[in-house]
Amino acid sequence: MKTPTRLEPLLEDGLIDDVVRQLMSGKEATVYVVRCGDDVRCAKVYKEANKRSFRQSVDYTEGRKVKSSRQSRAMEKGSKFGRKAQEEAWQSAEVDALYRLAAAGVRVPKPFNFYEGVLLMELVTDANGNAAPRLNDVELTAEQARIYHRALIQEVVRMLCAGIVHGDLSEFNILLSQDGPVIIDLPQAVDAAGNNQAKGMLERDVDNLASYFGRFAPELLTSQYGKEIWALYAHGDLKLDTVLSGRFREETKAVDLKSVMREIDDVKKAEANRLLFKAEAEARPD
């Protein structure tokens, strides 16, 4: 096939040897199958901001660090340099997340290089060596749905233990390899501790999984893994081997207003006594 313009620098510099075919075109990037010596990999070419259907949002970029204060100021002003820096930060967020998650043992494509705005990574394959299908293209039995759901909940836990929330997890960005589900598409990934929207995003990710797998195993529709996982994380109790129940009880205990008012009155009285004591002390002759 004709070499896409964005892949020409990689060919010229020997990072890839041939472009085999286009694999898919999504809302944020186009992915190609490429050859690197004897290896077959994929190259993710990010679309320009005005050609993406997935828009960056402060919900996702909150808490992200940039290289310099100059870049930060330019991004806030929306200058040409700032927009370029924002695009680079958006793309490098996925690269950083992939390396971080792969090191933590999360099932993601192995990253190899990020060059000229193109991400070179592992080509995830099925049992026949072909490109793995997306989860939404596969029909499942109830038992398969339970097994894959359980595996993905464990991956969500592993991601959160590594400090990351996917932020857009669904059946459309999970591949089904010969060894089970593999999570893809992470430019919108957020830092769990540095983003105020992380809790809502994690719960939405987990609810998306329940909704999809619940088509095949309806009992999953009423599970509450998202709330359970976040509550454990927020209390510092989430571990890789934490046993989850899928159930969560909201704190519904009514506030004891009388006790609260008593405490307020006690504080007021203590302050009044302090001021009275101070006034009396100042009135005493030396």
N, C-alpha and C positions, 0 to 999 in steps of 0.2 A: 504494500500500500504506500501511497505518497506520505512522506514523513511530515507530520504536523510541525508547523513553524516553532512551537514552543519546545519541541523535542530535539531540534537541530543542534543546539549547544551541547546536549548530552552525547549525541553521536560524534560531534567534532572532537570532544574531549575524551572520548573512549569510555564513557560511563555505561553506554549501551551500544550494542553492535547492530541491532535491527529492530524495527517496529513491525510486529506481526499483524496486529489487528486492533481495532477499537473494541474494548470489552463492554463498556457501558458509559452512558452520559447521564449524570444526575443533576440535582438542583444546584450543586456547588462546584462540580468538577467533572472532567471527562477522564476515564481510565483506559489505558492502552496496555496490551500484552506486548512485552519487549523481550529481547534476548540479550543476555549479558554473558558472553562466553558460552559455556555449556548450560547455563541456568536460564530458566524462563521466569521472569518477574513481571510486576505490573508497575506502570508509571502513572501517577495521579497528577493531572494537570488542572490546576485551579482556574475556575472561570473568573473573569473580571467582575468587580462588584456590581456593575450595572447589568450584568448578564446572569447573575445568580438569582434564584427564586428564594433562597434562604438568606434572610437579611441579618446582619450583625445587629445586636441589641445590647444596651447597657446591662441587661439582665445576664448576658453571657460574658461580656468583657469586664464587668466589675471585678476588681481585685487582681487583674492581670498586670504583670510587671512589664515595663518597656526598657529599652537599653539605656535611655538617658532622659533627663528632665526636658531637654530640647525637643525630643520626640513626643514626650507627653504633652507639652504645651502646644505643639503643632497639631497633634491629634485633637486636642480640645478645640482649637480654633478652626479646624477643618480645612487647613491650607492644602495645597497640592502635595507638599512634602508630608504633611500630616496624614493625608489620605493614603499615600504610598506606605507610610510607616504603619498605618492601621491595617492595611492589606497584608503586609509582611508579618505583623503580629498575629493576625487571624490564621494565616497559613502555618506559621511556626508553632502555634498552639497545638495543632494536631501532631506535629513532629515531636514536640516535647512530651505530649501525653503518651504517644506510642512507645517512645523509649522508656518512659517512666513505668508504664503499665507492663510492658514486656519484661522489664527487670523484676517486677513484682509477681510475675507468673500469670498475668491475665491473658486470656485467649484473644489476642489481637494479631494482625499481620505483623511479621517482623520487619522493622524499618531498616533500610540499608544506607540511604543517602537522601539529602535534600539539597537540590542544586538548581539554581536559576528558577526558583518557584515551582519545581517539579519534585514530587516525593516518589522515590524508588523504594518499593517494598515487596514483601513476599506475595506470590500469587497463591491464594488459598484454593485448594483443589478438592474434588470429590474422590470417591473410591476408584474411579476410572482415570484419574489424572486430568480431568477436565476442570475448567473454572467452576468453583463451587456455586451452587444456586443460592439466591437469597431466600431467607426463611419464608417469606410470603408467597413464594412460588412452589412451595412443597405442601403436599397433602399429608396430614399426620393421623396416626391412630391416637386414641385417648392415652394409651400407655406411653407412646413416644412423646406426646405433648407434656405429660407429667415429668418425664425424664429430662427433656430439654429445658423445661421451665425451672426445674430444680437446679440444673447446671448453670443456667443464666442468673438465677438468684445468687448462687455462690460467686459468680463472676462480679455481680454488682457489689457484693460484700467485699470481695478482694480489691475491687477498684476503690471503694470508699476507705478501706484500710490503707490504701496507698494515697489517700487524700484527694481523689478525683471522682466527680460525678459526670456521667456521659452527657446528659442534658437534652438528648434527642433520640433516646433509645426506643426502637420499635422493630417490628418484623422486617422493615425495609432496610435496616442497616445491621443485619445479622446474617452472616453466611453460614451455610450448613456444610461443613467439611466432612471428610471421611472419619474424623475423630470427634465430631460434635460441633456445636455452635462456636462461631468466631465473631467477635464484635468489631465493627468497622465504623468509619466516618466520625472523627473526633475533633474537628476544628472548633466546635462549640463547647467542648469539655470545660468544666469549671472547677476551680479549687474549692473543695468542700468547706475549708475553714475560712476562706477569704471572700466568699460570695454570699450575700444575704439571701439570694434566691436558691441556694443549693438544696435546701430541704424540700422546697416545692418541686424542684426539678427531679430530684431523686424519687420522690413519691410518684411523680408523673411517669418517669421511666418504668418503674415497677408496675404501675397500674396499666401501662401499655402492654407489658408482657402478660399480665393477668387477662386482659381483654382479648389478646390474640390467642393464647393457649386455651383460654376458657371456651373458645369455639369448639374445641375438641374434647376438653375435659371441664365441663361446666362448674365443678366444685371450686375451680381456681378463681372464678369470678368474684367470690366473696372473701378471698384471702386478703390480708392486710400486711403483707411483708414490708411494704415501703415504710409505713408508720413504725412498725416494729424495728426495722433496721436503723432508721434514723434515731429513734429514741435510745437504742443501745449505743449508737455512735456518740450522741450528744452527752451521754452519761459516762463515756469512756469505757464502756463495757463490750464494745464490738470487737471480736477477734475472728480470725480465719476459721476457727473450729467452733464458733458459737452455734449452738443448735437453735434453729428458728422454728416457731410454731405456725407462723402465718396469721396469728391472732394478735389483736392489740386492744387494750381497754383504755379509752380516753379518761383523763383525770376529771371526774365530775363532782368531786367533793365541794360542797358549798363553802363559800368564805364565811368565817365566823365574824360578822361585823361587830358584834358586841366586844369580842376580844380585841379586835383592831382598835375600836374606839377607846377601850380601857388603856391600851398601850399608848395611844396618842395623848390621853389625859395625863397619864403618868409622866410622859415626857414634858408636857406643858407645866405640870406641877413642879417637877424637878428644876426646870428652867426658872420658874417664878421664885422658888426657894433660893436658887443660886443668885439671882439678881437682888433679892432681899438681903441675903447674907452680905453681898458685896456692898450694898448701900449702907448697911449698919456698920460694917467695918470702916468705911470711908468717913462715917459720921463720928466715930470714936476719937476722942482727943489723943494725941500722941503721948 
